[in-house]
């Protein structure tokens, strides 16, 4: 009997065999480095042997805290080939949240850069469970070997000492990803190899990543996907802990230098890049597609991005979550037309991708044990978006309460509750209205954040507008553009709000120098922090 091979591993090995000299990964920025598919395959084989020599075994949960780059990609592929289970934690999470994630994951191995190893000792990250500790870089005062020393030992080991490990199968656990938890604490998302394969298939259907092209990604998963699909993954010089603290000139230079044809990034990053290009009259001539993910695409950002692209380029807004990615996509010009035709209806997400089924069910904050055909609401009615797809992950790791709130059993399949409100239109397209947990109660009805904020996007002087609930009161919080008078911006906001039934009753407008955002997505507003700030400001104003 032939052992089934993980499709993800098979694809990586296929490109190494067919195009060994092609560049698999190109690191940009101040220390550029290019690695071919052949070199990557040799490094993965050597690293797999080194990790095996250190005692890493199939099924072993292994923390992987390494900065984005060639080494992270090689280690991720090596662990997957070995059948170990990388535990990936968002770098933007607070240190205490990282500790809670790792305590819940209970990893047996810990692979990290010196900074992560110091945090492991000082902050107690997985200290009780990690019996194998490997440092990527120089080792300081902590025990355990370095990755370089293990690789050297693996090269020197006689062939009979090296263990041949059978490749993982589709149903084997591939990795555990801890999402940043924009609503609630971070949750561990277990993904099997078949889930990753389904993600690759769905991603390939978007026609963004093509073999032989250069793809720049601000998201590590999309960068790994680019390499698995035969493209060159271009990694920009970005700090994952502070993704908006980047040099737009260097990023624009990397796009031109490496002939990048496709780019994956969050709206806030793209907005900053587009503003830089607009100020200098730059056109990013090699780009054919810009894929936006991580948060809804604001129309002003879309317009700025289109202005710095060639006329035939497209902007593609991609919708999904860690638990099921991707779900739907829409071309930017269609998105703009849909919003113009239906003001105040939110953001059009497009049609579900082939193989993905999306429904909208009545809003409830409690668990739903089993699917019932009476759950979906009619087209046009706002409810909670649920998705069934071959990419839907396993139940959350050791979190039955979160699992009960996020999954609906339906025979042999599962519906994932996205936690997003929206509706389906008559053409079957999904629309986003806002997060379910962030709806604001006002005048006896719920206000959805994206219904309100899309109406006010583009008001002169308002860089961003957020709707939050400050106690019983709905409040509009504005991040102003530099150089605009606040009294005029407030008047313009209230005048625009007064033109629409959804917003005509809104009266409170506050100004915030920079809206707090989720570090991972750098576009998702931390409304919990903003609501608390707004409540304090309003209390102070009435004393």
FENCOR-V801864 format. One record per run of one state. SS is the DSSP state (alpha for helix, beta for strand, coil for the rest). FROM is the first residue (numbers start at 1). TO is the last residue. If there is no record, write none. Layout:
BEGIN
ss=SS from=FROM to=TO
ss=SS from=FROM to=TO
END
This chain:
BEGIN
ss=coil from=1 to=6
ss=alpha from=7 to=18
ss=coil from=19 to=22
ss=beta from=23 to=27
ss=coil from=28 to=32
ss=beta from=33 to=36
ss=alpha from=37 to=54
ss=coil from=55 to=60
ss=beta from=61 to=65
ss=coil from=66 to=69
ss=alpha from=70 to=82
ss=coil from=83 to=84
ss=beta from=85 to=89
ss=coil from=90 to=94
ss=alpha from=95 to=105
ss=coil from=106 to=108
ss=beta from=109 to=112
ss=coil from=113 to=113
ss=alpha from=114 to=123
ss=coil from=124 to=131
ss=beta from=132 to=135
ss=coil from=136 to=145
ss=beta from=146 to=146
ss=alpha from=147 to=156
ss=coil from=157 to=158
ss=alpha from=159 to=161
ss=coil from=162 to=172
ss=beta from=173 to=178
ss=coil from=179 to=187
ss=beta from=188 to=192
ss=alpha from=193 to=205
ss=coil from=206 to=213
ss=beta from=214 to=217
ss=coil from=218 to=219
ss=alpha from=220 to=228
ss=coil from=229 to=231
ss=beta from=232 to=235
ss=coil from=236 to=247
ss=alpha from=248 to=257
ss=coil from=258 to=259
ss=beta from=260 to=265
ss=coil from=266 to=266
ss=alpha from=267 to=280
ss=coil from=281 to=283
ss=beta from=284 to=284
ss=coil from=285 to=288
ss=beta from=289 to=292
ss=coil from=293 to=298
ss=alpha from=299 to=307
ss=coil from=308 to=308
ss=beta from=309 to=309
ss=coil from=310 to=313
ss=beta from=314 to=321
ss=coil from=322 to=323
ss=beta from=324 to=331
ss=alpha from=332 to=341
ss=coil from=342 to=346
ss=beta from=347 to=352
ss=coil from=353 to=356
ss=beta from=357 to=361
ss=coil from=362 to=369
ss=beta from=370 to=370
ss=coil from=371 to=375
ss=beta from=376 to=376
ss=coil from=377 to=382
ss=beta from=383 to=388
ss=coil from=389 to=399
ss=alpha from=400 to=406
ss=beta from=407 to=410
ss=coil from=411 to=412
ss=beta from=413 to=424
ss=coil from=425 to=428
ss=beta from=429 to=435
ss=alpha from=436 to=438
ss=coil from=439 to=439
ss=beta from=440 to=442
ss=coil from=443 to=444
ss=beta from=445 to=447
ss=coil from=448 to=448
ss=alpha from=449 to=456
ss=coil from=457 to=461
ss=beta from=462 to=470
ss=coil from=471 to=472
ss=beta from=473 to=480
ss=coil from=481 to=485
ss=alpha from=486 to=497
ss=coil from=498 to=507
ss=beta from=508 to=511
ss=coil from=512 to=516
ss=beta from=517 to=517
ss=coil from=518 to=524
ss=beta from=525 to=525
ss=coil from=526 to=526
ss=alpha from=527 to=541
ss=coil from=542 to=543
END
